[in-house]
C-alpha cells in the first residue's frame, strides 16, 4: 500500500487528464482487465497491479485505486481520445440549441433506443450503429453511449441539425423589418408532417412529437366563435398558444381575443413565448406537469 498518494493519481483524476467521463474510464479499465467489480467496490487485477495500480486509504473516501501519473501515455489509454464514446449529454456540445432530453428523444424516434422505467434502453437498430448499453454506477439508471463519430452519421446529423435549426430565421438579402410576416407566408413542415406558420410553432410541434404527446395543430376552440388554438393536447384537454416578440397588428388582435375566450370558458392554457425557445424543454415540461402530464 502506497504511503505517498501524491505520487500517483486516482482514476477520477486520470479521467480528467484524458478528458473522459469517469464512468467511461472505469468501464475501459474493466474491459482491459485491469480492474474488476467486487460487490460495491473496484479491485485491482494482477494485470492492473502490473500497470502500476495501487491502493491508498483515505479517511474521507476509504480505499481507492491510484495509478502512475504517466499512465495517460500508455498506448491503450492514449488511443482512447479518438475512440471516445459519447452520451446524449456530451452530444449537446455539437448541437448547443438542443437539450440532452431532446437528443435522447430524437434517437428514440429514430428507433435507436427506447425509454422505459429503467431509463434509456438500447434497441437492436441502435446496436447496429455502435450503441452500447450502460448503467449509471450512482443511480442504476440505464443510458446509452455511442461511438464518437456517431454525430457524423448522415442520418443522425441530418435529423439533429434539422431540430437544432428549427426556429432559426435567416434573413435573405433585401429582407425588410417585418421578417416574421415573410416566415408566416411560407409554412414549414414539422417532424410529424404538420405545417406550421412560425418558427416558434415549428419548435413546439417538434418538441411535442418527440415527447410522444398526441397533439393537434390549429384546432378549433370549443366555443361559438371561430377561433383556432395553435396546439391542442386531447389527453389532458390542454391548449398551447405561441407568442412572438413582434406580432403583426392583426395577429395580436386575434391572439388577445383568444386569450379572453380561454379565460371566459376556463380552458386549460399554456402560453409559450419566443424567448422560451432556449429553454423549451424546461418551460413546457414544467407547465405540462402542472396539468398532470409527465414527460
N, C-alpha and C positions, 0 to 999 in steps of 0.2 A: 504494500500500500504506500502510495506516494505521500511524503510529509510536506512537499512543497508544490501545491497545486498550481501556483502561479507559473510554473514552467510548462504547464500543459493547459489545454483549452477544453472546455466542456463541449458536448455535442451541440448544445444550443449555440454556443459561441462559434463553433465551426460552421454551423448553418449560416450564420450572419456573414462570415468570411466568404463563403461560397455563394452567397446571395440565393439561398434556397430556403424553402419553408422547413421548419423543424421536423414536421411530420414526414416530409419527403426524405430528409436525410436519414431519419431513423429507419424508414422503410427501405432505403437504399442500402444502409449498413446491414440490415437484416437479410436483404437479398444477396449481398456479398458474402454472407455467412460470418460476419464479424461480431454480431450480437444476436441474441435471441430473447424472446419474451418468456419469462417465468413468472406465473401468477400476475402480479401487477407491476413488475419491475423488469428493466432491461439488464441482461447479464452478458458479460464478455464470453466469447468462444475462444478456443485456442488460436484460431486464426486472428481474432481481434487482438489478443494479447501479443501475437507476433507482430502486428502492425503498430504496437506501442500503446495500446489501450490499457488504462489502469483505473482503479477505483480510488476515490477520495471520500472522506467522511465530512459532512457538514452538519452543524447543529441545526441549521435552518432547513436544509434540503435533504438531509440524510445521506445515504450512499449514492453516488452517481459516477458516471464514467467520464474520464478525460482522455485527451489524445495529444500527441506531439503537435506543436504549433506548425510544423512543416507538413502536416498530413494533407493540407489543401493542395500540395504539389503532387500528391500521389496520382498516377495516371488514371486510375479509375474515378477518382473524385474530380480531377481537373477536367475530365470529359463530361462531367455532369451538366455544365452550363449549356452545352449545345444539345444535350439530351434531356434538358429540364422539362418536367411536366408542369402543367398549369391547371388551375381551377377556374371556375367562372369568375370568382372574385379577382383573380390575377389577370383574367382576360379584359377586365374593365379598363386597364391602362391603354388598351388598343381601341376601346370604344367608350370613351370617357363620358358620353351622354347617357349611357345605359347603366342601370343599377344591376348588381350581380343577380338579383332575383329575376330581372328581365332577361338576362342572358341565359340563366338556367331554364326559364320557361320557354325561351326560343329553342334551346337544344331539345327540350321535351317535345315541342311542337313538331320538330323535325324527326321525332321518333328515336332519338339517340339516348334518352333517359326518361324515366317516369318518376313522378312524385308519389311517395307512399308515406305511411305513418313512420317509417324508419328514416325517411329523408329522400335524397335523390338516388334512384337505383338505375344502374346501367342496363341497357337493352342489348339484344343481340346485334342490332344495327350499330349501336354505339361502340360495341366491342370491335366490330369490323373496322371502325375508324380510329382504333387505338385507345379507346377509353378503358380505364381501369377502375374497378370499384374500390373505394376506400372507406374506412370507418374512423371517425374522429376519436382520438385517444382520450379526449376530455369528456365529450358528451355522448359518444357512441353513435352519433348520427351518421347516416350514410351520405357520401358525396362521391363525385367522380372527378378523376384527373385525366388530362388529355396531353398528347404529345405537344411540345412547344410549337411545332409548325402547324398545329391544328387550325390556328387562326388564319392560316394561308390557304386552307382548303377552299376551292372556289365557291362551293355552295354555302359553307359556313360564313365566309367573308361577305358574300352577296347578301345573305339574309340579315346579318348583324349590321352591316353598313346601311342597309335599307332602313332599318329601325333607328339607327343612330342618326341618320339624316332626316328622318321623318320630322316634319315641323320646322325644318330649316328653310328659310325663304331666301333664294339667291336672286338679287335684283339684276335684271337684264339691263343692257345698255339702253339708256334713254328712258328708263322707268321713272314714273312720277312719284310723288309723295304718297299717294294712296295705294300703297303696294298691295294691301290685303284685298282691295277691290279687284285687282287683277287675278289674285290667287283664287278668289271665290268664283270667278268666271270659268276656271279650269279645275273641275273636281279631280281629286286624287283617289286612287284605289287603295283601300286598306288591305292588310294581310288576308282578311276573310272575304274580300271582294266587295265590301261596302264602298260606296262612293261618298267621299267627304269633301266639304266645300272650304274648309280652312285647315291649315297645318296643325292647329291645336286639336281639332276634331280627329284628324288622322292619328295623332299620338294617342289620344284617349281610346279610340277604336282598337288600335293595335294592342294597347295595354289590356283592355277588357278581353280581347280574343285570346291572348297568350295566358291570361289568368283563368281561361276556360269558363268565363262568365257569359251565359247566353244573353244577348242584348239585341235590341232593335235600334235602327238609326232613323231619325226623323219620323218618330211615331206620333200619331195624333193624340192630343191630350183628351182625357175623358170629360170634356166639357162641351157645351153647345157651340161656343165659338170655334172657328177653325184655326187652331194653333198646333204646332208640332214641336215635340221635345227633341233636343239634339240626340239623346240616348235614353233608352228605357230598359231596365232590368226587370223582366216579368217575375222572376222567382221571389223578389222582395218588394216589388212594386215601387222601385226607386227610379227617379228621373235624374238625368245629368244634363246640366247646361254649361256650355263653354263660352267664356267671356274673353274677348280680345282687348288689348290695351287701347287700340284705336278702332272703335266701331263706327261704321257709317251711321248717319242720322236715321235712316230707315231701319237698319238692323237694330240699333239701340232702342228705338221706339218699340219695335216688336218684342225685344228681349225684356224690356221693362213691363210690358203688358203681360207677358207670360209669367214674369215674377209675381205679379199681383194675383194671377189666376192660381198659381201654386199655393200661395198663402190663403187665398179665399177658400179653396177646396181642400186645404190641409193635405196636399200631396207631398210625398217624401222626395226631397230635392237635395242634390249635391251640386254646388257651384264649383267649377274648375276654371281658374283664371290663367291667362297666358304666362304670368310669372311663376306658376306652379310647374311649368314644364320640366325644370331641372330636378324637381323632387316629386315627380308624378307618382312614383311607387308609394312614397310615404303619404302623400296627400290623399290619394284615392283609397289606399289601404286602410288608413285611419277612419276616413269618412264612411266607408262601407262597413267597417267593423261596428260602428255605432248603430247601423241598421241590421246587425246580425249576420253580415256576410264576411266570412274569414277567408282571406286569400293568401 
